[in-house]
Amino acid sequence: MRGPTGPVADFRIVPGMSIAPNPDALPPTPPSEFAFINWVRGRTPQHPGVLVGPGDDTAVVDLTAAPTLVTTDMLLEGSCFVLAEAGPRRVGRKAMAVNLSDIAAMAGEPFAAVVSVGLPRKGGRALAEELYLGLREVADAFQTVIIGGDTNSWDGPLAISVTLLGRVVGERAVCRRGAEVGDWVMVTGPLGGSLLGKHLDFTPRIHEAMKLHLSVPLHAMIDVSDGLAADLHHICEESGCGAVLRAEAIPISDDARKLQDGRSPLEHALGDGEDFELVFAVAASVGRRLLEEQPIPNIRLHHIGEFVEKGLWLEENGQRRPLEPTGYVHLIE
Amino acid sequence: MRGPTGPVADFRIVPGMSIAPNPDALPPTPPSEFAFINWVRGRTPQHPGVLVGPGDDTAVVDLTAAPTLVTTDMLLEGSCFVLAEAGPRRVGRKAMAVNLSDIAAMAGEPFAAVVSVGLPRKGGRALAEELYLGLREVADAFQTVIIGGDTNSWDGPLAISVTLLGRVVGERAVCRRGAEVGDWVMVTGPLGGSLLGKHLDFTPRIHEAMKLHLSVPLHAMIDVSDGLAADLHHICEESGCGAVLRAEAIPISDDARKLQDGRSPLEHALGDGEDFELVFAVAASVGRRLLEEQPIPNIRLHHIGEFVEKGLWLEENGQRRPLEPTGYVHLIE
């Protein structure tokens, strides 16, 4: 029995187990987006929460257990990566990882992704497969299913957009809003110089964020995508407060020190984007405990400043001076 | 009290009611993507299902009531539209409407969207606003909230990707799989010639699909985006059957008749993409009733063929000949 009155079980199409068309019965699929979609379907694993996977007009997922996090990030050739340098596999990895980092910033658990892509007309199929394998590497590492997408060809450069769905963990998501005056500013790792490689090869702080969130009350959190100063500025804007950073407390990455471009390692740590570490606000008492106990495996938590009434400040050698929220921005005039 | 132990109510940030930053307290936002994001936030209406709207690392939505439909569609300048001809407002409308059409094809109810966009570096802000207003026109007409996005600039042409979330209506979504031998092939309206304008200005069949789905058992459904023959072929592939269309029964649009390009109006109706009417499969007895009762306001349902054991066929003047599943495809080699 079919139709809306039929049993729900009848409706469950398991991804990767689609009906193989009888080759005698229908004309062959042209060499096109559909050939690629079939290639993807054959590689899509089963997942109990995915009721309909790639190959229909939409995917159907079961998100009824918890509120849903939704984020999207688009990577554009020449602006977010240099394809010839990075290679398509790493671009795929980055496209998934930047979205996972946004789920981490809310202390959520990733679940499923859709991917839309604008491919060059020639060589697009091989490129699409490499992108997909890169996307899958990172998605698989974080139990995320690619449930659908849109495959296009055009005369423009490579454009790839991922939308990621996640589940709220605990009673609420951790937002940018919520930092309080007196809270500590903390960060999950060293910053700066990501252009030397980390912006392509980084581990989104999914597990670390969930563990922190389930251990202590996180007042506010963000991932460092625009740059430490800029992203801290976002928390301040949303929370209606200010912040002061202590220069000597900011962990500076080796890559920030390697760059010899006239800017100091500290300037790189404050202004470089795409480190994808987490910056968060906790009550001072909680921060003290985290700093002492260091409860996150393989990660060192750093105390780099405090939230204050207003302004964005850097304290260096006992002197406090205004800090510009510089970082990577897409200039749109 | 804050943090994961705090009350859930504390967490509800109402979109459009974000904390206005104190202009004295923080450095000004640079003229950039952030200025545009703030412009969007000010226009985002409140919605009880949206717990966190634009302006955080992810949006948070409540989708716990029903399984979720997820679809994504990317529009690329020069391939899916000519910006100078269509204008950005219509491109925005189309970008939302094509996604809504996919939700309609599953007989679902749209709910919320995220939008990622790659803008030119000059004039991008005005373009982004026009796109947004176009997106909103169509989204508002179908009670769909834009809950977030990603705004980028680059040296490439305009690229816009929308991901739309919807809710399953009734007991299940209507998939491409499910047509049975003997079922009628039906369609919601005339086909062909969409290039003359309908591909930009069409009404996604959201309401019609829901009404049909709640009235009768729909075995399978798809929206005509690639073309009637190609999309019927998709249903056949997924359902493991074939279909025969009767040429004289296919409703042909006035625009298909207007085109004087060497292809007949019937060829346009069979092969042109982006009509965004719905093609569906119902039991013959149900089809007979629908044809007689015409239960959908302002829409005429047409009976254009039957599902058969195998093959894709066109019957014309009593002769049956093989039908090629031609239509718009993105060639990816």
Interface residues (C-beta under 8 A of the other chain):
Chain A: R2 G3 P4 T5 G6 V8 D10 F11 I13 S18 I19 P21 N22 D24 A25 L26 P27 T29 P30 P31 S32 E33 F34 A35 F36 L51 V52 G55 D56 D57 T58 A59 V60 V61 D62 L63 T64 A65 A66 P67 T68 L69 V70 T71 T72 D73 M74 L76 E77 G78 S79 C80 D102 I103 A105 M106 G108 A112 V114 V115 S116 V117 G118 L119 R121 K122 G123 G124 R125 A128 I147 G148 G149 D150 T151 N152 S153 W154 D155 G156 P157 A159 S161 T163 L164 L165 G166 V168 G170 E171 R172 A173 C175 R176 R177 G178 E180 H213 L214 V216 P217 L218 H219 M221 I222 D223 H233 C236 E237 E238 S239 G240 C241 G242 E309 K310 G311 L312 P322 E324 P325 V329 H330 L331 I332 E333
Chain B: R2 G3 P4 T5 G6 V8 D10 F11 I13 S18 I19 P21 N22 D24 A25 L26 P27 T29 P30 P31 S32 E33 F34 A35 F36 L51 V52 G55 D56 D57 T58 A59 V60 V61 D62 L63 T64 A65 A66 P67 T68 L69 V70 T71 T72 D73 M74 L76 E77 G78 S79 C80 D102 I103 A105 M106 G108 A112 V114 V115 S116 V117 G118 L119 R121 K122 G123 G124 R125 A128 I147 G148 G149 D150 T151 N152 S153 W154 D155 G156 P157 A159 S161 T163 L164 L165 G166 V168 G170 E171 R172 A173 C175 R176 R177 G178 E180 H213 L214 V216 P217 L218 H219 M221 I222 D223 H233 C236 E237 E238 S239 G240 C241 G242 E309 K310 G311 L312 P322 E324 P325 V329 H330 L331 I332 E333
